[in-house]
Amino acid sequence: MTDRRLDVDPTGEDSQEAILTPEALDFVAELHARFDPRRQELLAARRERAQALADGGTLDFLPETSEIRDGDWQVADPPQDYLDRRVEITGPTDRKLVINALNSGARGFMADFEDANSPTWANQVGGHLNLIDAIEGTIAYRSSDGKEYELVDDPATLLVRPRGWHLPEKHLRVDGQPVSGSLCDFGLYAIHCAHRLHERGRGVFFYLPKMEHHREARLWNDVFDWAEDALDLPHAAMRATVLIETLPAAFQMDEILYELREHSLGLNAGRWDYIFSMIKCFRDRPEFVLPDRNDVKMTVPFMSAYASLLVKTCHARGAFAMGGMAALIPSRKDPEANERAIQAVREDKKREAEMGFDGTWVAHPDVVGVATEAFDAVLGDKPNQIDRRRDDVQVGPAQLLDAASTPGEITEEGLRNDVNVGFQYISNWLGGRGAAGINNLMEDAATAEISRSQIWQWIRHGKVTRDHVREVLDEEMAKIRADVGDEVWEKGRPEDTRELFERVALGEEFPEFLTLPAYEKLD
């Protein structure tokens, strides 16, 4: 690297400094120099499109890419070492959780540097150290009560989700500018782990979040091409599944697969962020006001249309179609609540498997078996059902945008749930935890986004008032404090949490992502 000033913050842990080697930092800095200008251009284009929607525009399939949608092409064949993805578990890169996820019996584990992660510098760097140890098979953990955790002989396949294009990494700066969080996460993982995986005959697999346009997928494809050359890896050693979790991306599924053809590993139905995106894109329009969060299920018209189109699109192109997250957490203390959670997961995964999905996501090891049974019943001995075409599916813009047909009501209970979850999640995030079990659900940044954006939308359209939300917030904060006790309450940074909650849920302006202002409050 020449003529660049590189500033990197210490992590405070000697063991983690092994990740931030000169070679690794130079690699990330080179990624930044080559690709950040295009990233910035793409983010500016996002803002322009968002403003066009705010000014009365709408979404449709792109006329300029009709040849791609109508063309006869396929993505690369699925890799032989990962043909069966029927259940994948997701979670942060915390050492104990990595071991439990890899040992869970799921076919894959998506190690998450994004929505299930609070991006403290220690979390980011420590996560990479944990993944190296996992690939080496040496990862181990001893809990405070002396319990030992170590890897089984045949762990799940590892996949990694870097942060989205919009997020910065302020602890690593090139010429005074923060590098892209996505390029930082990708770069550190690629330089430390790509050869380790390749030498073991394993693929270098990624999940790519939050994209809104096929040109953003093209940028990732160019990143993969360059990194494979720079690291002397075979072409297409890196493969990626793209999360379709924004409304604009739902209109460009073919184009996204096309841009990543040889690097493609399919698409995933990122259901929670997709609901958030529906609210965000059309937050000023009354016909897009959604009912209580718990009423917006995968079976409502606009969600069912999106999921069906995803399966149809993927299988037409020879790609995996991966189902959404089961956020329910079984309760080991309440047998009735546990059975309700298990049954809900069973029904959800049965529906996905019968729709044609090739696999699905869960958030907790205790439901891996339930999800696996649902896909076993449909797949049997087949590794996937990519060969199952869904030519019966006919989905157009009207179906994808049909939020108005969503059944349900806006209730006091729904408001209180949004306030309670939003506040608790932000508190956890500021404390360094990006995935938190709240009210028997595994909440992450995506579900918190739904909570705060619903409140903002309901205020905008006169369904609730700011004063009433503040009264509910006072009451829910008091309940949470009584539940957790004063010591835990104070550690949860309640003043910062409330200020941030009010900023993202009650402000006149709508912050694009709650994690952007929240990141300002992280050390």
HUFEN-V230935 format. One record per residue. RES is the residue in three letters. PSI is psi in radians with two decimals (999 if undefined). BURIAL is # if it has 16 or more other C-alpha atoms within 10 Angstrom, else .. D_LAST is the distance of its C-alpha to the last C-alpha in whole Angstrom. Layout:
# HUFEN-V230935
res = (RES/RES)
psi = (PSI/PSI)
burial = (BURIAL/BURIAL)
d_last = (D_LAST/D_LAST)
This chain:
# HUFEN-V230935
res = (MET/THR/ASP/ARG/ARG/LEU/ASP/VAL/ASP/PRO/THR/GLY/GLU/ASP/SER/GLN/GLU/ALA/ILE/LEU/THR/PRO/GLU/ALA/LEU/ASP/PHE/VAL/ALA/GLU/LEU/HIS/ALA/ARG/PHE/ASP/PRO/ARG/ARG/GLN/GLU/LEU/LEU/ALA/ALA/ARG/ARG/GLU/ARG/ALA/GLN/ALA/LEU/ALA/ASP/GLY/GLY/THR/LEU/ASP/PHE/LEU/PRO/GLU/THR/SER/GLU/ILE/ARG/ASP/GLY/ASP/TRP/GLN/VAL/ALA/ASP/PRO/PRO/GLN/ASP/TYR/LEU/ASP/ARG/ARG/VAL/GLU/ILE/THR/GLY/PRO/THR/ASP/ARG/LYS/LEU/VAL/ILE/ASN/ALA/LEU/ASN/SER/GLY/ALA/ARG/GLY/PHE/MET/ALA/ASP/PHE/GLU/ASP/ALA/ASN/SER/PRO/THR/TRP/ALA/ASN/GLN/VAL/GLY/GLY/HIS/LEU/ASN/LEU/ILE/ASP/ALA/ILE/GLU/GLY/THR/ILE/ALA/TYR/ARG/SER/SER/ASP/GLY/LYS/GLU/TYR/GLU/LEU/VAL/ASP/ASP/PRO/ALA/THR/LEU/LEU/VAL/ARG/PRO/ARG/GLY/TRP/HIS/LEU/PRO/GLU/LYS/HIS/LEU/ARG/VAL/ASP/GLY/GLN/PRO/VAL/SER/GLY/SER/LEU/CYS/ASP/PHE/GLY/LEU/TYR/ALA/ILE/HIS/CYS/ALA/HIS/ARG/LEU/HIS/GLU/ARG/GLY/ARG/GLY/VAL/PHE/PHE/TYR/LEU/PRO/LYS/MET/GLU/HIS/HIS/ARG/GLU/ALA/ARG/LEU/TRP/ASN/ASP/VAL/PHE/ASP/TRP/ALA/GLU/ASP/ALA/LEU/ASP/LEU/PRO/HIS/ALA/ALA/MET/ARG/ALA/THR/VAL/LEU/ILE/GLU/THR/LEU/PRO/ALA/ALA/PHE/GLN/MET/ASP/GLU/ILE/LEU/TYR/GLU/LEU/ARG/GLU/HIS/SER/LEU/GLY/LEU/ASN/ALA/GLY/ARG/TRP/ASP/TYR/ILE/PHE/SER/MET/ILE/LYS/CYS/PHE/ARG/ASP/ARG/PRO/GLU/PHE/VAL/LEU/PRO/ASP/ARG/ASN/ASP/VAL/LYS/MET/THR/VAL/PRO/PHE/MET/SER/ALA/TYR/ALA/SER/LEU/LEU/VAL/LYS/THR/CYS/HIS/ALA/ARG/GLY/ALA/PHE/ALA/MET/GLY/GLY/MET/ALA/ALA/LEU/ILE/PRO/SER/ARG/LYS/ASP/PRO/GLU/ALA/ASN/GLU/ARG/ALA/ILE/GLN/ALA/VAL/ARG/GLU/ASP/LYS/LYS/ARG/GLU/ALA/GLU/MET/GLY/PHE/ASP/GLY/THR/TRP/VAL/ALA/HIS/PRO/ASP/VAL/VAL/GLY/VAL/ALA/THR/GLU/ALA/PHE/ASP/ALA/VAL/LEU/GLY/ASP/LYS/PRO/ASN/GLN/ILE/ASP/ARG/ARG/ARG/ASP/ASP/VAL/GLN/VAL/GLY/PRO/ALA/GLN/LEU/LEU/ASP/ALA/ALA/SER/THR/PRO/GLY/GLU/ILE/THR/GLU/GLU/GLY/LEU/ARG/ASN/ASP/VAL/ASN/VAL/GLY/PHE/GLN/TYR/ILE/SER/ASN/TRP/LEU/GLY/GLY/ARG/GLY/ALA/ALA/GLY/ILE/ASN/ASN/LEU/MET/GLU/ASP/ALA/ALA/THR/ALA/GLU/ILE/SER/ARG/SER/GLN/ILE/TRP/GLN/TRP/ILE/ARG/HIS/GLY/LYS/VAL/THR/ARG/ASP/HIS/VAL/ARG/GLU/VAL/LEU/ASP/GLU/GLU/MET/ALA/LYS/ILE/ARG/ALA/ASP/VAL/GLY/ASP/GLU/VAL/TRP/GLU/LYS/GLY/ARG/PRO/GLU/ASP/THR/ARG/GLU/LEU/PHE/GLU/ARG/VAL/ALA/LEU/GLY/GLU/GLU/PHE/PRO/GLU/PHE/LEU/THR/LEU/PRO/ALA/TYR/GLU/LYS/LEU/ASP)
psi = (2.32/2.52/0.62/2.41/2.16/2.10/2.26/2.32/2.56/2.66/-0.32/-0.03/2.10/-0.68/-0.54/-0.35/-0.31/-0.38/-0.63/0.99/2.76/-0.71/-0.78/-0.74/-0.67/-0.66/-0.81/-0.73/-0.64/-0.69/-0.78/-0.83/-0.68/-0.63/-0.26/-0.64/-0.72/-0.66/-0.79/-0.69/-0.71/-0.66/-0.64/-0.69/-0.63/-0.83/-0.65/-0.75/-0.67/-0.69/-0.64/-0.68/-0.74/-0.49/0.17/0.09/3.09/-3.08/2.54/2.93/2.48/2.15/-0.55/-0.19/0.36/-0.55/-0.58/-0.81/-0.61/-0.15/2.80/1.55/2.85/2.68/2.99/2.61/2.58/2.52/2.49/-0.45/0.00/1.03/-0.41/1.95/0.52/-0.50/2.21/2.43/2.54/2.77/3.01/3.05/0.36/2.44/-0.87/-0.74/-0.60/-0.81/-0.85/-0.67/-0.79/-0.45/0.04/-0.27/-0.10/2.72/-0.53/2.75/2.08/1.84/2.12/2.00/0.14/-1.93/-0.43/0.26/2.39/2.04/0.96/2.71/-0.66/-0.70/-0.76/-0.91/-0.75/-0.59/-0.70/-0.67/-0.74/-0.66/-0.64/-0.84/-0.60/-0.77/-0.68/-0.29/0.22/-0.02/2.34/2.79/2.42/2.15/2.98/-0.41/0.16/0.04/2.38/2.40/2.28/2.92/2.49/3.00/-0.55/1.31/3.00/2.74/2.38/2.31/2.62/2.34/1.90/2.97/2.82/2.91/-0.41/-0.22/2.36/2.88/1.70/-0.25/-0.09/2.05/2.43/2.10/0.68/-0.12/2.30/2.45/2.89/2.32/-0.65/-0.80/-0.56/-0.88/-0.81/-0.83/-0.79/-0.70/-0.76/-0.79/-0.51/-0.48/-0.36/-0.83/-0.65/-0.77/-0.80/-0.70/-0.42/0.12/0.41/2.65/2.76/1.71/2.45/2.75/2.37/2.08/2.83/0.25/2.59/-0.11/2.61/-0.41/-0.45/-0.60/-0.64/-0.69/-0.77/-0.70/-0.70/-0.63/-0.80/-0.80/-0.81/-0.77/-0.69/-0.72/-0.80/-0.56/0.08/0.82/2.69/2.63/2.40/0.35/-0.52/2.29/2.55/2.39/2.26/2.27/2.12/1.62/0.22/2.57/-0.76/-0.63/-0.46/-0.42/0.03/0.57/-0.81/-0.80/-0.66/-0.78/-0.70/-0.76/-0.54/0.29/-1.10/-0.31/0.05/2.46/0.25/-2.93/2.70/2.46/1.59/1.40/-0.68/-0.81/-0.50/-0.71/-0.79/-0.74/-0.65/-0.77/-0.83/-0.77/-0.66/0.67/-0.38/-0.01/2.22/-0.50/-0.13/0.17/2.18/2.67/-2.94/2.49/-0.71/-0.24/-0.26/1.42/2.99/-0.26/-0.13/2.72/-0.87/-0.53/-0.69/-0.68/-0.76/-0.75/-0.73/-0.73/-0.62/-0.80/-0.81/-0.82/-0.84/-0.84/-0.49/-0.44/0.14/0.49/2.70/2.45/1.97/2.34/-3.13/-3.13/2.32/1.81/-0.11/2.42/2.13/2.56/2.09/-0.14/-0.39/1.71/-0.65/-0.77/-0.63/-0.78/-0.65/-0.74/-0.78/-0.75/-0.68/-0.73/-0.75/-0.80/-0.71/-0.80/-0.56/-0.77/-0.78/-0.80/-0.71/-0.44/-0.39/0.02/2.61/-0.23/-3.12/3.06/2.55/2.82/-0.09/2.40/-0.52/-0.26/0.10/-0.79/-0.72/-0.80/-0.69/-0.74/-0.72/-0.71/-0.56/-0.68/-0.49/-0.76/-0.59/-2.20/-0.10/2.48/-0.45/3.11/0.69/-0.51/-0.07/1.78/2.57/1.01/-0.23/-0.27/2.20/1.78/2.21/-3.06/-0.67/-0.71/-0.73/-0.48/0.18/1.08/-0.49/-0.43/0.04/2.07/2.72/3.05/2.86/1.99/2.87/-0.67/-0.73/-0.71/-0.80/-0.65/-0.77/-0.75/-0.83/-0.86/-0.78/-0.79/-0.85/-0.70/-0.80/-0.70/-0.80/-0.75/-0.76/-0.43/0.05/0.16/2.08/-0.16/2.23/2.29/2.00/2.13/0.77/0.38/2.52/1.87/2.45/-2.95/-0.58/-0.78/-0.58/-0.60/-0.70/-0.82/-0.88/-0.58/-0.58/-0.80/-0.80/-0.78/-0.75/-0.66/-0.79/-0.60/0.30/0.34/-0.55/2.91/2.74/-0.71/-0.72/-0.70/-0.69/-0.65/-0.78/-0.71/-0.76/-0.82/-0.73/-0.64/-0.70/-0.70/-0.78/-0.74/-0.72/-0.62/-0.72/-0.34/2.75/-0.65/-0.86/-0.66/-0.83/-0.59/-0.39/0.15/1.02/-0.63/-0.82/-0.70/-0.80/-0.76/-0.73/-0.73/-0.83/-0.60/-0.73/-0.35/-0.47/-0.07/2.78/-0.72/2.72/1.85/2.39/-0.75/2.42/-0.45/-0.34/-0.94/-0.53/-0.63/-0.51/-0.41/-0.06/2.49/999)
burial = (./././././#/#/./././#/././././#/././#/#/./././#/#/#/#/#/#/#/#/#/././#/#/././#/././#/./././#/././#/#/././#/#/././././#/./#/./././././././#/././././#/#/#/#/#/./././././#/#/#/#/#/#/#/#/#/#/#/#/#/#/#/#/#/#/#/#/#/#/#/#/#/#/#/#/#/#/#/#/#/#/#/#/#/#/#/#/#/#/#/#/#/#/#/#/#/./#/#/./././#/#/././././././././#/#/#/./././#/#/#/#/#/#/#/#/#/#/#/#/#/#/#/#/#/#/#/#/././#/#/#/#/#/#/#/#/#/#/#/#/#/#/#/#/#/#/#/#/#/././././#/#/#/#/#/#/#/#/#/#/#/#/#/#/#/#/#/#/#/#/./#/#/#/./#/#/./././././././#/#/#/#/#/#/#/#/#/#/#/#/#/#/#/#/#/#/#/#/#/#/#/#/#/#/#/#/#/#/#/#/#/#/#/#/#/#/#/#/#/#/#/#/#/#/#/#/#/./././#/#/#/#/#/#/./#/#/#/#/./#/#/#/#/#/#/#/#/#/#/#/#/#/#/#/#/#/#/#/#/#/#/#/#/#/#/#/#/#/#/#/#/././././././#/././#/#/././#/#/./#/#/#/#/#/#/./#/#/#/#/#/#/#/#/#/#/#/#/#/#/./#/#/#/#/#/#/#/./#/#/././././#/#/#/./#/#/#/././././././././#/#/#/#/#/././#/./././#/./././#/#/#/#/#/#/#/#/#/#/#/#/#/#/#/#/#/./#/#/#/#/#/#/./././#/#/#/#/#/#/#/#/#/#/#/#/#/#/#/#/#/#/#/#/./././#/#/#/././#/././#/#/././#/#/./././#/./././././././#/././#/./#/././#/#/./#/#/#/#/#/#/#/./././#/./#/#/#/#/././#/#/./././.)
d_last = (28/29/28/25/22/19/16/14/11/11/11/12/15/18/19/17/18/21/19/18/22/23/25/22/20/24/24/21/22/25/24/22/25/28/26/24/26/28/25/24/28/28/25/27/30/28/28/31/32/30/32/35/35/34/37/39/39/39/39/41/42/42/45/45/44/47/48/45/45/49/49/50/47/45/42/42/43/41/40/42/40/38/41/40/37/39/35/32/29/25/22/19/19/18/21/23/23/24/27/28/28/30/32/33/36/34/35/32/28/26/23/20/17/17/18/18/15/11/10/7/8/10/11/13/14/15/17/19/20/21/23/25/26/27/29/31/32/30/27/28/26/27/26/26/29/31/31/31/30/31/32/35/38/38/34/33/32/29/27/24/22/20/18/20/21/19/15/14/12/10/9/13/15/19/21/17/17/14/16/17/15/19/20/17/18/22/22/20/22/26/26/25/27/29/32/32/32/35/37/37/39/36/34/31/30/27/27/26/24/24/27/29/32/34/33/29/31/33/30/29/32/32/29/31/34/32/30/33/35/33/32/36/36/39/38/37/36/32/33/31/31/30/29/31/29/29/32/33/33/35/38/37/37/40/39/35/37/40/37/36/39/39/35/36/35/36/34/32/33/29/31/28/26/30/30/27/28/32/30/28/31/34/32/34/37/39/41/37/36/35/36/34/32/34/37/35/37/37/41/41/42/40/38/41/42/38/39/42/42/39/41/44/42/41/44/46/44/44/41/39/38/35/35/32/30/32/29/31/30/33/34/35/36/38/41/41/38/38/41/40/37/38/41/39/37/41/42/39/39/43/43/41/43/46/44/44/41/40/37/35/31/31/27/29/31/34/35/35/39/40/38/40/43/43/43/45/48/48/47/49/49/48/45/44/46/45/49/49/49/48/51/52/48/49/46/45/43/45/44/40/40/42/39/42/44/41/42/41/40/37/37/36/35/33/31/30/29/27/25/25/23/21/20/19/18/15/14/14/12/9/10/10/14/15/18/20/24/25/28/29/28/25/22/20/18/22/24/21/22/26/25/23/26/29/28/28/31/33/32/33/36/37/37/35/34/30/32/33/29/28/31/30/26/27/29/27/24/27/28/25/24/28/27/24/25/23/21/20/19/17/15/15/13/16/16/13/15/18/17/15/19/21/19/20/23/25/24/27/25/24/21/21/19/17/14/14/13/11/8/8/7/4/0)
